[in-house]
């Protein structure tokens, strides 16, 4: 539910249907409606209680703008979304802003414009304490283990960060997360993204499957091999919805390098490329890094999966200098542990908690949490954890 209940002001019957539908789609509850600004002021001359509300005011003329200024004075701290109709030049829009509008929306409005305005209001008025961070995990070639890294990182962020985390995948063919975590989702990315449907908060929430404390999964399709297409802009809308529900969104990326691939990486706050310690993987990582920068995407970090510290030519320091990448994270080899985790349908940390690979993923998660200003709650690995790890390895 959107944290600000809405009060609609100055909307005619013909206009109110579209704003009603848009608010419902964004999970905004409408608590009051007033046909004019005067009628609102007659009913409330000041805030009736301590609940902060969002005033959504339709402006038909500059006279309405002057009236709206009275609302800003009478209801300090209440976000004001001005919906303007007709032609407003720069001077007119400046008047709307000076009258107290925190956000301005043209009528007829586009969904993306309203989405952006509602998101920005939360940030402007301090109602989103921890802005969500989208982290895209992409292998550079086949077999780098990007899905395993994404699953482990999402589970670790949720566990030691104790914040909501969503793990998803942007595969438009066969998804992998449902099998990886032994899930049976009834709604997948196909139902959310493929035409003619369009994701909204309700459908996205319904698609999330609980996979542990603070961890939810939005899986790709797992019951068909038939690929599907995604209309332009729909991925951005999905990520906007996911940002409202969690502190972190971890995206497992297939290495398709198509327009959807780059659209998703552009929407992410951070990109981590997953590579092996060999020449083909390092060359691919170098090419992808340069391509991202050419497209205006922030330089990625690098994860060296199945890391062997004895390979002198492929150490973290050597590859960092070669690729000019600031952050290179190693993850130790643990083929037995990963196989046991996949067979159990659970994250690695739950199956072999004392694995060196878990320790390395925890270091990445700690770095991400600290950068976000979130204190990590690091667990103590005790005797029982080591015993559970040993028994798992013996059985595998």
N, C-alpha and C positions, 0 to 999 in steps of 0.2 A: 504493500500500500504506500502511495506517495505520502511523505510526512506532512504535507501542508494541505489541509482541507480548503476547498475553494468557495468563494462567494462571487457569483456572477452578477454583474451590474450593467444596466443600460442595453441589454440584448433584447431585440425584438423576437417574436415567435419564429420568423423565417430564419433568423441567424442562430437561434439557440440550439437547433437540432444538431448542427455541425459541431459546435463547441461541446455540447453534451457528449456526443459520440467520441470525440477526441479525448475528453477527460476520462471517460470510462475506459478507453483503450490504454490510457497511461495510469490506470488505477488511482486516479484523483477523485476523492469523494466531494460532491457538491453539497454543501450544508445549507446554503441560503441563496435565493435569487431575488433581485430587486429590479423593477422595470426602469428606474431612473436613479441617478446619483442622489437627487433630493430625497427620494423615498428611503434610500439607505440611511441618510443622515437623520431623517425623521425617526427612523427605527433605532439606530445606534448613533449617538453623538460622540461616543468614545468606545474603546474596546469593552465588550460586555463581560469578559472574564480573562483569564491568563492564557487561553489558547490562542496561538498565533495562526492567522488564516491568510490565505492568498487572495487578494482582490483582483479579479479578472474583469477589466472595465472596457467596454466597447466605446470607442470615440467616433462620433459622426461628424464633428466639427471642432473648430478651435474653441468655441464656447464650452464644449464638453471638456476640453483640456483644462480650462480655468477651473471648472467644477472639480475635476479630478485632483487638482492641487489641494483642495480642501480635504479630500480623503487622506492624502499623505500627511497632512497636518493633524487630523483627528485620530489617525490610526498609526502612530509611529511604530516601526518595526514590523509592520505587515507588508510582505512583498507585494508589489503592484505590477501586474502584467497588463499592459495597454494593448488592446486590439484595435488597430487603426483601419479605417475604410476610406477609400478615395485617394486623391493625389495629395501627398504631403511633400513639400520641398524640404531642403536641408534646414531652413529656418523653422518650419513647422515641426519637424522631428525633434529639433533642439528644444522647442517649447514643451513637447511631450516629455522629454527626458527631464527637463527642469521642473516639471510639475510633479515629479516623483516616480515616474515609471522606471522600474528596475530592468524590465525587458519590454521590447516593442515587437508586436507581431502584426504583419499586414493581413488584411482580409480581402479575398479568401486566402486562408493560410495553407501552407504545405505541412504535411506531417513532420518532415524533417526539421522545419523551422520551429514548430511547437515543441518537438522533442528536445531540441537544443536549448530553447528558452527555459523549459522546465528544469533541465539539468543544471543550467547556469544559475538559476535562482537558488538551488540547494547550496551551491558553492558560495554564492554571494552572501547568503544569510547564515552560513556556518552550520547547515543542517546535514552536511556530509562530512563527518568527522575525519574519516580516513578515505580519501579518494581511491577508487579502485584502480589497480594496475593490471593491464593485460600483458602477459608474457608469452610470446610465441616461441615454440621449440621446433626447430627444423633440422632434420638430418641433411647432410650435404651430398651423400651418396647412399645407395642401398646398404643395409646392414650395420648402420652406425648405432642403432639402438635408441633412436629419438623417442619412440613411444615409451620405452622403459624409463627413460630419463624424465619424460613429462609426467608419467604416473607417480614416480618416486618423489619428484619435486613438489607436485600438487599435494600429495599425502603429507610430506614433511612441513610444508608451509601451513597447512591446516592444523597439524598437530602441535608444532612448537610455536606457531603464531597465535593459535587459539582464536582465529578469525575465519569468517566464511570464505571458502575457496571453491571455485568451479573449475572442473577439468572438462575440456571439450576437444573435439577434433574437427578439422575442416576437410574431411575426405568426402568427395561427392560420388564415390563409388562404394566399395566395401569398407565399413568402419572397422576399427580394431579394439576400441576401448571396451565394448560390451563383452567381448571374449576375454580380453586381458583381465578384466575385473569380475568375470562371472556374473554379469548383469543381464536382465531381461527387460529392457525399456519398452514401453508401449508407444512412446512418442520419441522420435529421433530427429536429427537435423534435417532429414528429408522432409518430414511433415511440417517443419517450421520454415524451411527455406524454399522448397519447390513451389512453383505456381500451382493453383491460384492463391494459396494461403499467404498470409503475411504475419510475421511474429508480433505478438504483443505480450505484455507482462504476464497475463494469465496463462497463455499457451506455453510460454517459456518456463514459467514456474512449474507447470504440470509436467513438463518434459524432464525436469531434473530428477535424478535418481540418487538417493542417499547412499554413500559409499564409505561412511565413517563419520566420526565427530568432526563437524565443521566442513566436511568434504562432500560435494555433490558432483554428479557427472551428467553431462549432456552428450550422449553418445551418437556416433554416426550410424547409418543404417547397417543392420546385421542380418536381415532376413532376405535380402535380394542383392544380386550383383549388378543390377541395372543402374548405370550412372544417371544423375539428374542435373539439370542446369539451374543456375541461380540468377535471377534478374539483377540488374545493376542497383546498387544501394542497399540491397537486402542484408548483406553481411554487416554493413555498418549499423543497421538498425538492430540486428541481433546482438551485436557487441554492446550497443547502448543499453539494451535491456539487461544483459548480464552484468554490466557495470553497476546497475542499481541494486543488484542482489548480493554482491560479494565484495570482499576486499582484494581478492586476486582472481584472475581468470587465466588459467594455463591452457594454451592452445597447442595441441599436437598437430603439426603441419606435415602433410605429404609433400615430397619434393617434386611437385608438378611444374613449378616455375611458370605458371600461366597467369593471366590477369587476376584471377581470384587469389592466387598465392601472394602476389605483391600487394593486392588490396588489403588482405588480412595483415600482412607485416606492417603496412603503413598505418593501420588502425591500432597496432600494438604499441605499448609504452616501451617495451624492451624486446629485443630479439636475441635468442641464444641459438647458435649453430652447433650441432653435434657432429663431431668428426672422429675418425680413427687416427691412429699414429702410423699413417702410411702416405706415400707420395700422392696417389690419386685423390684421397680424401682432403689432403691439405691444399692441393691445387684447386679442387672444387670449392673449398671454403674461401680461398682467395678470390676466385671469380665471383662467387655469390656476394661476398663482402663489398667488392667494388661495384657490382650491379645495384646493390641496395643504396649505396652512397650516391650513385649517379641518379637514382630515382628520388632522392631527397629523404631517404629513410635513415634514421640514426644508425651509426656504426654498431654492428652486433658484438656481443660477447661470444666466447668460444668455449665449448665443453669437449674435453678429450675423454671419450668413453673407453672403457676397458684399458685403462692407463697402465703402462709399464714404465716405471721410473728408470729402468736400466737401459732404455733405448736412447742413447746420448744425443742422437741427431733429432729426436722428436720430443724433447722435454718441453714442459710448459714455457720456460723462459725462451728456449730456442724458437718455438713456434710463435710466441708473442712478438719477438723481434722480426721474424720473417714476415708475418702477416700484418704487423703493426696494429695488433689488437691489444687493448689495455687490459682486458680481463680474460684469462684463460683458466678454466676450472678443470682439474682432473677428477675422474671417477674411477676407482680401482676396479680391476677385473674380478667378477664373481659370477661366472657362468652357472655354477651349481645353484647359488642362491637365487639368481634370476629365474632359472628353470623351475625351482621349487615354488617361487612366488606366482609364476604364471599358472602352474598346475593347480595351485591353491586358489587362484582367482583373487589374490589380495596383494596390496603393495608390499614391496621388499621389506620395509621397516617392520611390518607386522609378522613376517615369516622368519627372517634372519636378522633380528634387531642389532646384533653386534657385528654385522658385516662391515668391512672397510668401505664398501660402496655406499652403505647407508651413512656412514660418517662423512664421506665426501659430499653426498647430496645435502646433508645437513649443513655443511659449510656454505654451500650455494644458497640454501634457503635462509640461513642466518644473515648473509650479506644482503639479500633482497629485503628482508624484514627490517634490518637496521637502516637501510637506505630509505625505507618508507616510514621510519620513525616508530616502528613497532618493536617492543621488547620481546625477544624470543625466550620461551620457557624451555630451556634445554633439559632433556631427561638424563637421569643417571643410568648408565648401562650396568646392571647388576649381575649377580651370579645366575639367576634364573634366566635372564636374557641370553647369556652365553651358553647355558645348558640347552635352551630351546634352539639356538642356532646350531649347536653341535648335533643335536638329535635330528634336525632337519637335514643336515648334510649327510648324515649316516643313512637316512631313509631314502635320499634322492638318488 
